[in-house]
Structure formats: structure tokens, C-alpha cells
């Protein structure tokens, strides 16, 4: 890509990033459920530390129109107050509490609707809460898929339990191109959701831990699906910034097919 194109690309991504907070003014008008059809499946969308906003609604609409059946719920695990973002980022007590709430929601749903597909989607800080929720799930309560969008968690996060608890595996959509302000500089200064001051897995991807058993190594190689940003994503309005993977077009084209296929597991 030429220098001029890179500059335009970066300016567009920065403009998108700066525009997102403006949507918080109508966040209370965004419904908790994109749709309700409990008998056909359950998808939980977990926002980042900036609370529920219009981009989560677009993500939900995208996967719905992309063929994901069942109830789609946007579960705001934060206080709902955007200026408290740093509190949402580093409040480990609340992280544990909310992870348990989400795990219980999954267990309750699977008890009432056995055999229906269950999916988790976590964006940024919400990706960390989604991972913690799977860490707390009983072994018999697997979800069909876990999709992480630009997770603000350490690359060293132990994914062994999450990989066991997700039938189809874990997808990590990352971007080091236009998300470095938040997931490289931001997490180095303020920390990741799991408490490390370093670039996040949403920029660099996850590391393979040392000393894994054969089964765990197999899971990492075959059930962890790393999806780093590619320039072809531009055609689906994903500029590579922190909210790029949440656009309607991208979620319909790239995220929905993952959930639909995983729902068959």
C-alpha cells in the first residue's frame, strides 16, 4: 500500500475511534435484546469497558441478518457509565462477579433448552470477561463458540479451559495496524483486564504456553483460530481500528458464518 493510502487508512480509523463515544448519548435507548427466540439458540454479546453502545447493536444486527438463530442478548457487565472505564478495566472483584453471572446464565439456558447452540462474543475488555466465564463453566456445559474481538487481555492468558469448553474453538480477531493506541499503548500504560501492563492479545495474538500436555497443545493448534487484520477486510467496512470488527457488514460477512457453522456442533 502506498504512503498516501496508508495515511488515509489511518485517518479514517482514528476518525471512527473518536466518533464512537458520541454514540453513548443514546446508549440507554439500545435494547438489551436484539431479538428473542429462546428455543433456537442463545448468543451473548459482551461489550468492552466503554459500556453498551450503538456498535454492539450493529454487531448484533449483522450476525442476525447473517443467519444466526435464537436470542441475541447484549449483556453490559459494566456500570453503564462510560467515564468509569478505568474502573471497569481493573476491578478484578467485579470481573469475577460478572464472569460468574454469565456462567450461570449459560448453565440456566442449557438446563431449560438442552441441545440448543450457545455462543459468546466478547469485545475488548468484554473478551476477558467471556474467557473468565468459560473458566467457571462446569465441564458438561460447553458453548458452541467463543469469538474474541480485539481482546484487551494478555497474550499469555491461559486458554486451556476456554478451548475445552468451546466445541468449535476460540476465534481471536486482532489488529496491530490501527488499534495500537488502545491495545499496545493503552494496555501498556493502564493494564489489560487480567492485570498485565503490556500489549494485548487483540493486537499481537495469544502465546503458546510452555509445558502443555499433548491434548492441550493439540487444542491450541487446532481450536484456537487467530484472525489478524487483513486489508481485504476494508471491503466490509473494517478499517482495522478498535471497533472495526463490529460493523454491520463485517459481522454479517465474517462473524455470522463462524457462529452458524459452530452451531451445528
C-alpha positions, 0 to 999 in steps of 0.5 A, a space after each residue: 500500500 502506498 504512503 498516501 493510502 496508508 495515511 488515509 487508512 489511518 485517518 479514517 480509523 482514528 476518525 471512527 475511534 473518536 466518533 464512537 463515544 458520541 454514540 453513548 448519548 443514546 446508549 440507554 435507548 439500545 435494547 438489551 435484546 436484539 431479538 428473542 427466540 429462546 428455543 433456537 439458540 442463545 448468543 451473548 454479546 459482551 461489550 468492552 469497558 466503554 459500556 453498551 453502545 450503538 456498535 454492539 447493536 450493529 454487531 448484533 444486527 449483522 450476525 442476525 441478518 447473517 443467519 444466526 438463530 435464537 436470542 441475541 442478548 447484549 449483556 453490559 457487565 459494566 456500570 453503564 457509565 462510560 467515564 468509569 472505564 478505568 474502573 471497569 478495566 481493573 476491578 478484578 472483584 467485579 470481573 469475577 462477579 460478572 464472569 460468574 453471572 454469565 456462567 450461570 446464565 449459560 448453565 440456566 439456558 442449557 438446563 431449560 433448552 438442552 441441545 440448543 447452540 450457545 455462543 459468546 462474543 466478547 469485545 475488548 475488555 468484554 473478551 476477558 470477561 467471556 474467557 473468565 466465564 468459560 473458566 467457571 463453566 462446569 465441564 458438561 456445559 460447553 458453548 458452541 463458540 467463543 469469538 474474541 474481538 480485539 481482546 484487551 487481555 494478555 497474550 499469555 492468558 491461559 486458554 486451556 479451559 476456554 478451548 475445552 469448553 468451546 466445541 468449535 474453538 476460540 476465534 481471536 480477531 486482532 489488529 496491530 495496524 490501527 488499534 495500537 493506541 488502545 491495545 499496545 499503548 493503552 494496555 501498556 500504560 493502564 493494564 489489560 483486564 487480567 492485570 498485565 501492563 503490556 500489549 494485548 492479545 487483540 493486537 499481537 495474538 495469544 502465546 503458546 504456553 510452555 509445558 502443555 500436555 499433548 491434548 492441550 497443545 493439540 487444542 491450541 493448534 487446532 481450536 484456537 483460530 487467530 484472525 489478524 487484520 487483513 486489508 481485504 477486510 476494508 471491503 466490509 467496512 473494517 478499517 482495522 481500528 478498535 471497533 472495526 470488527 463490529 460493523 454491520 457488514 463485517 459481522 454479517 460477512 465474517 462473524 455470522 458464518 463462524 457462529 452458524 457453522 459452530 452451531 451445528 456442533 
